[in-house]
Amino acid sequence: MTGTTRSSGGLDDRRKRLLFRCWHRGTREMDLILGRFADTTIASLTDQELAELEQLIEAPDPDLYAALSGDALLASQYAGPLFDRIKAFRPGEQGE
């Protein structure tokens, strides 16, 4: 996979910006994790979830990857329900 499979057409500017940022993290692993999650969910995220995602993508890639892979705890300012959802996300499974 080389990038987003979702068109940003029909999304508001905030969602377009977040979709782009999720696919352009700086490390390929994080692009794939956050990008795929955003492709699947960005249109249906609530305003609160969008705010959580905006906060979460400010976390440094190494810290975020370590937390997602279970090797470290995520700093409390980034942890929350959306992080848990991303951690549990499996592309292609029903319900996402």
N, C-alpha and C positions, 0 to 999 in steps of 0.2 A: 504494500500500500504506500502510495507516495503522498497522500494528503487527504484533505476532506473529500468525502463522497456526497456531501450535502451542499446544495446551493444556498447561498445567503439571501436569495430572492425571497421577498415576503417577510423578512426579519426586520425589526426596528434597528436603529443604529447601534444601540447598546448591545443587542444580541450579535449583530454582525461583528462588532469589535471584539467581543468575547470569543466568538467562534474563531476568528483569526488568531487571537492571542493564544488560544488553546492549541492550535496547530503550529505555532511558531514560538516554542518555548526556548529553544537553544540546544536541547538534547533530544535526540530522536526517540528515546524511550518515553520521555514525557510528552512529546508530540503525539505519539500513538495512544498513550493512556488518556490524556485529557482531550485530545482531538476527537477520538472515537466516542468518548462520553458526550462531548459537546454536540457532535453530529447527531447523536441519537436523542438528546434531551433538550437542547437549547431552546427550541420553540415552546416547550411546555414548562420551563422553569418559572417559578413565581418570582416576584420582585425580591423577596427575602433570599431566595436561593441564588438569584443573580448577584446580589450583594455579597453573599458568602463566596461565590465563585470569583468575583472580583478581588476579594480579600485573599482567597486561597492561591490565586495565580501570582501573588506577590511573594510567596514563599520561594526560597532558592531551590532550584531543581534538585540538587543533591539531597537536601533535607526532605523535600516532598517525595522523591523517589524512595528514599530509605523508609519513610513512614508508610508509603503505599505497599512496599514489599515486606513490611513487618520487621525490618531491621532496626528501627528507631521509633521513638514517639514523636509525633508532630507537635511543634510549639503550640501552646494553648490558644494563641490568638488566631491560628489557622484551623484548629480542630473544630468539628461540628457535624451536624447531620449530613451536610452535603459531602464532606470528606468521606464519611462512612459509606455513603451511597457510591461514590467514585471507587472506593476501595473494593466494594462488593460487585461492582459493575463487570459484566462479562458480555462483550459484544455478541449480538446474535441471539441471546437468550430472550425468552418471552418475558414481558413485563417491563422492558426498557425501551 
